[in-house]
């Protein structure tokens, strides 16, 4: 099944924002773990950068370039 770009971006955004593992994200969105793993490199290709603030474990910031 081909997933839309928006859906893939949403999955990756939520994964980073909430600090989910690949397994937890796949369970939440009902997609295969391998799919999400394949999508990870797409972040750089479309100019999405995920920056984690290392000073606080729950304070994650997403920057879309």
Wavefront OBJ file of the C-alpha trace (Angstrom):
o trace
v 0.000 0.000 0.000
v 1.315 3.446 -0.893
v 0.909 6.001 1.888
v 0.501 9.691 1.151
v 3.325 12.106 1.825
v 1.178 13.910 4.403
v 0.515 10.677 6.289
v 4.202 9.742 6.316
v 5.133 13.223 7.540
v 2.479 12.993 10.280
v 3.764 9.612 11.467
v 7.353 10.865 11.612
v 6.346 14.110 13.323
v 4.362 12.337 16.027
v 7.135 9.776 16.463
v 9.656 12.530 17.168
v 7.349 14.833 19.167
v 6.261 12.068 21.514
v 9.567 10.203 21.551
v 7.968 7.016 20.244
v 9.981 4.013 19.203
v 9.526 2.598 15.724
v 7.442 -0.216 17.202
v 5.161 2.104 19.203
v 4.666 4.409 16.197
v 3.846 1.452 13.960
v 1.277 0.173 16.459
v -0.296 3.608 16.850
v -0.654 4.250 13.116
v -1.117 0.604 12.088
v 1.753 0.527 9.622
v 4.746 -1.760 9.446
v 7.875 -0.955 11.395
v 9.929 -1.385 8.220
v 7.813 1.273 6.483
v 8.587 3.864 9.136
v 12.269 2.921 9.084
v 12.295 3.510 5.305
v 10.578 6.884 5.718
v 13.154 8.259 8.183
v 15.692 9.279 5.468
v 12.908 11.154 3.659
v 13.104 13.862 6.318
v 16.375 15.151 4.912
v 15.194 14.796 1.322
v 12.207 17.107 1.855
v 14.007 19.574 4.106
v 12.472 18.481 7.383
v 14.822 18.667 10.329
v 13.943 17.327 13.720
v 15.805 18.993 16.554
v 15.674 17.677 20.068
v 16.404 19.961 22.961
v 18.840 17.925 25.032
v 18.275 20.055 28.150
v 14.812 18.645 28.808
v 13.628 15.157 27.938
v 10.056 16.118 27.010
v 10.764 19.396 25.198
v 11.092 18.468 21.514
v 10.923 21.019 18.729
v 10.110 20.345 15.089
v 11.498 22.737 12.509
v 10.152 22.500 8.976
v 12.448 24.237 6.567
l 1 2 3 4 5 6 7 8 9 10 11 12 13 14 15 16 17 18 19 20 21 22 23 24 25 26 27 28 29 30 31 32 33 34 35 36 37 38 39 40 41 42 43 44 45 46 47 48 49 50 51 52 53 54 55 56 57 58 59 60 61 62 63 64 65
